[in-house]
Amino acid sequence: MAEPASRPANQLRPPDGLWRRRVASFGHAGRGVWSALRSEVHLRFHTLATVAVLGLGFYSGLGRLEWALVALAVAGVWTAELLNTAIEALTDLASPDFHPLAGKAKDVAAGAVLLAAAGAVVVGALVFGPHLFPG
């Protein structure tokens, strides 16, 4: 039985094209966020709210755990809004005319954004409340 031939050193790393595709995927994601920002009024509102929250966080001198909670809340709202935008676009593509199931899909996606935003408001109250209203 012959022993397997040893691999050349260059086979220990992924093909060059894989790295390019990985880097390109970040570009595609960035384009998607930018496209949503240009077309969705709600995302512009979330941008303003994010800037306000960041400013308030620096003003309040948040600790590391508080920043982590704020970051998770902000990311949760942005994620929900971007998924809602994607679901709306796909629903419009699949069902250009009104259909009750298409409406339901859009309503449920919007409900996810509402829940994420409500959770972020609770996190904001718990994190910023003691800083803004001590005692």
C-alpha positions in Angstrom: 0.0 0.0 0.0 1.5 3.3 -1.0 1.7 6.1 1.5 -0.2 9.3 0.7 1.9 12.0 -0.8 2.6 14.9 1.4 0.8 18.1 0.5 2.7 21.1 -0.7 2.7 24.0 1.8 0.5 26.2 -0.3 -2.4 23.7 0.0 -2.7 24.4 3.7 -4.4 27.7 3.1 -7.7 28.3 1.3 -7.6 29.2 -2.4 -7.0 32.9 -3.1 -10.5 33.4 -4.5 -12.0 32.4 -1.2 -10.5 35.4 0.5 -11.6 37.8 -2.2 -15.1 36.4 -2.0 -15.1 36.9 1.8 -13.9 40.5 1.5 -16.4 41.1 -1.3 -19.2 39.9 0.9 -18.5 42.7 3.4 -18.8 45.1 0.4 -22.2 43.6 -0.6 -23.4 43.9 3.0 -22.3 47.5 3.2 -24.0 48.3 0.0 -27.2 46.7 1.3 -27.1 48.9 4.5 -26.4 52.0 2.4 -29.2 51.1 0.0 -31.7 50.7 2.8 -30.5 54.0 4.4 -31.2 55.8 1.2 -34.7 54.3 0.6 -36.1 53.8 4.1 -37.3 56.7 6.2 -37.4 54.6 9.3 -33.7 53.8 9.0 -32.9 57.5 8.8 -34.9 57.9 12.1 -32.9 55.0 13.6 -29.7 56.7 12.5 -30.7 59.9 14.3 -31.7 57.9 17.4 -28.4 56.0 17.3 -26.4 59.3 17.1 -28.5 60.7 20.0 -28.0 57.6 22.1 -24.2 57.6 21.4 -24.0 61.3 22.4 -26.0 60.6 25.6 -23.8 57.7 26.4 -20.6 59.7 26.2 -22.2 62.6 28.1 -23.4 60.1 30.8 -20.0 58.4 31.1 -21.5 54.9 30.6 -19.5 51.9 31.9 -18.4 49.0 29.8 -21.4 46.8 30.6 -23.8 49.7 30.0 -22.2 50.3 26.6 -22.6 46.6 25.8 -26.3 46.7 26.6 -26.8 49.9 24.5 -24.8 48.4 21.6 -26.9 45.2 21.7 -30.2 47.2 21.8 -29.1 49.4 18.9 -27.9 46.4 16.9 -31.2 44.6 17.6 -33.3 47.5 16.3 -31.1 47.9 13.2 -31.1 44.2 12.5 -34.9 44.0 12.8 -35.3 47.1 10.5 -33.0 45.7 7.9 -34.7 42.3 7.9 -38.1 44.1 7.7 -36.8 46.0 4.7 -35.6 42.8 3.0 -38.9 41.0 3.7 -40.9 43.9 2.3 -38.8 44.0 -0.9 -39.1 40.2 -1.4 -42.8 40.3 -0.7 -43.3 43.1 -3.2 -41.3 41.1 -5.8 -43.3 37.8 -5.1 -46.7 39.5 -4.8 -46.9 42.8 -6.7 -50.7 42.8 -6.4 -52.3 42.8 -2.9 -52.6 39.5 -1.3 -53.6 38.9 2.3 -50.6 36.7 3.0 -48.3 39.3 1.6 -49.9 41.9 3.9 -49.5 39.5 6.9 -45.8 38.9 6.1 -45.2 42.7 6.0 -47.2 43.3 9.2 -45.3 40.5 11.1 -42.0 41.9 10.0 -43.0 45.4 11.1 -44.1 43.9 14.4 -40.6 42.5 14.9 -39.2 46.0 14.5 -41.7 47.4 17.0 -40.7 44.7 19.6 -37.0 45.4 19.1 -37.6 49.2 19.4 -39.7 48.7 22.6 -37.0 46.5 24.1 -34.4 49.2 23.2 -36.5 51.8 25.0 -36.6 49.6 28.1 -32.8 49.1 27.9 -32.3 52.8 27.4 -34.5 53.6 30.5 -32.7 51.1 32.7 -29.2 52.2 31.5 -29.7 56.0 31.2 -32.3 56.5 34.0 -29.8 56.3 36.9 -27.4 58.7 35.1 -30.1 61.3 34.2 -32.2 61.0 37.4 -29.9 60.1 40.2 -31.2 59.3 43.7 
